């Protein structure tokens, strides 16, 4: 450390560090309660920092950096440098990030804020620059179950302000990780990490002229979480596109989900409510996100079947819809085909039902096929069908040593059947793999050699077991 001047006020403990070049910490740097520390040069942390101070400022007149080989974990950071502060290592902030003036350049590093309050980031004229096409410049905000509008104050290196706002409305969203970057007019480069996006197509054709030249990567690690998202892009990135809609890339189907309903927009923003699924997002417009404008798609359990309903606000060259279902998100099964309206500018309602749904959890999606064979998919809709599983033995009592075991709603699983005497001796056993039929009959014969009396049938699956009594006469 060269030519540094320390000014210490014992009452408040206010420290000012003036450095021509760089201050490097090789030992234990400790900021006491109430301390205010200003850095006018660069800071390299190769030791430890214990920050109980009030504020740490970066107030230089030329560009500054934070670097070093050790973790940089502090309580309060204020960037007040019109030439910017560049991160050359990850930073963890426990309380508040204040952006007074100039850019905080993430520079392919991660900035983590552990204060869940929406006021954890306070901005006057500063901003955060992400802008890495591999999404490596990330802001992680530990929001948890704190509701309200959390503003991620992104900006471009040129100074244009493009904030992203996540307003939590329900659940525990956990840590929210956001990054963003601009593209060329053809929307390249496409995101490759952490999610690979393969196209910005609509109905099989390139839709880049109607897609804003920017992507957002949004992830959360909470067990739940519902939020309203507001995306902002520059006027140059939007160009002549109007009627902006936000759309999420669905990696499970390798395509863009239909825009969620209830969206609002301005010339440079799009706001989408009730978001529960997060990934890569883009903005499209000019009313060409999909060949149909899907208002809603719903799946609901009614008794032992699933009702499926959807509405379109408009349709263009729409031949037909196909409803599909899946248990695992990779293998889909056909449910029904419904003819589309072709070309329509009015609201159309459609419905069908799945009379043989999967037991337990499953998902439904809507496939729309154009007259030329091109197609797109809707978002997935979740249902859970809990049906009572039944085991019946007939005849009971058995006079000839033969019985029939009837299984109701045991499907797509491996079962084990055992027959035990009243003394606990296993006198019969078999394993059987069941198909997807709702009812299975299993014949057990030649039990006539057993002594007359009471027996127990035990059925075991990976999740449950069931015991039944029967009598051999």
Rosetta blueprint (number, residue, H / E / L):
1 X L
2 X L
3 X L
4 X L
5 X E
6 X E
7 X E
8 X E
9 X L
10 X L
11 X L
12 X L
13 X L
14 X E
15 X E
16 X E
17 X E
18 X E
19 X L
20 X L
21 X L
22 X E
23 X E
24 X E
25 X E
26 X L
27 X L
28 X E
29 X E
30 X E
31 X E
32 X L
33 X L
34 X L
35 X L
36 X E
37 X E
38 X E
39 X E
40 X L
41 X L
42 X E
43 X E
44 X E
45 X E
46 X L
47 X L
48 X E
49 X E
50 X E
51 X E
52 X L
53 X L
54 X L
55 X E
56 X E
57 X E
58 X E
59 X L
60 X L
61 X L
62 X L
63 X L
64 X E
65 X E
66 X E
67 X E
68 X L
69 X L
70 X L
71 X L
72 X E
73 X E
74 X E
75 X E
76 X E
77 X E
78 X E
79 X E
80 X E
81 X L
82 X L
83 X L
84 X L
85 X E
86 X E
87 X E
88 X L
89 X L
90 X L
91 X E
92 X E
93 X E
94 X E
95 X E
96 X E
97 X E
98 X E
99 X E
100 X E
101 X E
102 X L
103 X E
104 X E
105 X E
106 X L
107 X L
108 X L
109 X L
110 X E
111 X E
112 X E
113 X E
114 X L
115 X L
116 X L
117 X L
118 X H
119 X H
120 X H
121 X E
122 X E
123 X E
124 X L
125 X L
126 X L
127 X E
128 X E
129 X E
130 X L
131 X L
132 X L
133 X L
134 X L
135 X L
136 X L
137 X L
138 X E
139 X E
140 X E
141 X E
142 X E
143 X L
144 X L
145 X L
146 X L
147 X L
148 X E
149 X E
150 X E
151 X E
152 X E
153 X L
154 X E
155 X E
156 X L
157 X L
158 X L
159 X L
160 X L
161 X E
162 X L
163 X L
164 X E
165 X E
166 X E
167 X E
168 X E
169 X E
170 X E
171 X L
172 X L
173 X L
174 X L
175 X E
176 X E
177 X E
178 X E
179 X E
180 X E
181 X E
182 X E
183 X L
184 X L
185 X L
186 X L
187 X L
188 X L
189 X L
190 X L
191 X L
192 X L
193 X L
194 X L
195 X L
196 X L
197 X L
198 X L
199 X L
200 X L
201 X E
202 X E
203 X L
204 X L
205 X E
206 X E
207 X L
208 X H
209 X H
210 X H
211 X E
212 X L
213 X L
214 X E
215 X E
216 X E
217 X E
218 X E
219 X E
220 X E
221 X L
222 X L
223 X L
224 X L
225 X L
226 X E
227 X E
228 X E
229 X E
230 X E
231 X E
232 X E
233 X L
234 X L
235 X H
236 X H
237 X H
238 X H
239 X L
240 X L
241 X L
242 X L
243 X L
244 X L
245 X E
246 X E
247 X E
248 X E
249 X E
250 X E
251 X L
252 X L
253 X L
254 X L
255 X E
256 X E
257 X L
258 X L
259 X L
260 X L
261 X L
262 X L
263 X L
264 X E
265 X E
266 X L
267 X L
268 X L
269 X E
270 X E
271 X E
272 X E
273 X E
274 X E
275 X E
276 X L
277 X L
278 X L
279 X L
280 X E
281 X E
282 X E
283 X E
284 X E
285 X L
286 X L
287 X L
288 X L
289 X L
290 X L
291 X L
292 X E
293 X E
294 X E
295 X E
296 X E
297 X E
298 X E
299 X E
300 X E
301 X E
302 X E
303 X L
304 X L
305 X E
306 X E
307 X E
308 X E
309 X E
310 X E
311 X E
312 X E
313 X E
314 X E
315 X E
316 X E
317 X E
318 X E
319 X E
320 X E
321 X E
322 X E
323 X E
324 X E
325 X E
326 X E
327 X L
328 X L
329 X L
330 X L
331 X L
332 X E
333 X E
334 X E
335 X E
336 X E
337 X E
338 X E
339 X E
340 X E
341 X E
342 X E
343 X E
344 X E
345 X L
346 X L
347 X L
348 X E
349 X E
350 X E
351 X E
352 X E
353 X E
354 X E
355 X L
356 X L
357 X L
358 X L
359 X L
360 X E
361 X E
362 X E
363 X E
364 X E
365 X E
366 X E
367 X E
368 X E
369 X E
370 X E
371 X L
372 X L
373 X L
374 X L
375 X E
376 X E
377 X E
378 X L
379 X L
380 X L
381 X E
382 X E
383 X E
384 X E
385 X E
386 X L
387 X L
388 X L
389 X L
390 X E
391 X E
392 X E
393 X E
394 X E
395 X L
396 X L
397 X L
398 X E
399 X L
400 X L
401 X L
402 X L
403 X E
404 X E
405 X E
406 X E
407 X E
408 X E
409 X L
410 X L
411 X L
412 X L
413 X L
414 X E
415 X E
416 X E
417 X E
418 X E
419 X E
420 X E
421 X E
422 X L
423 X L
424 X L
425 X L
426 X E
427 X E
428 X E
429 X E
430 X E
431 X E
432 X E
433 X E
434 X L
435 X L
436 X L
437 X L
438 X L
439 X E
440 X E
441 X E
442 X E
443 X E
444 X E
445 X L
446 X L
447 X L
448 X L
449 X L
450 X L
451 X L
452 X L
453 X E
454 X E
455 X E
456 X E
457 X E
458 X E
459 X E
460 X E
461 X L
462 X L
463 X L
464 X L
465 X E
466 X E
467 X E
468 X E
469 X E
470 X E
471 X E
472 X E
473 X L
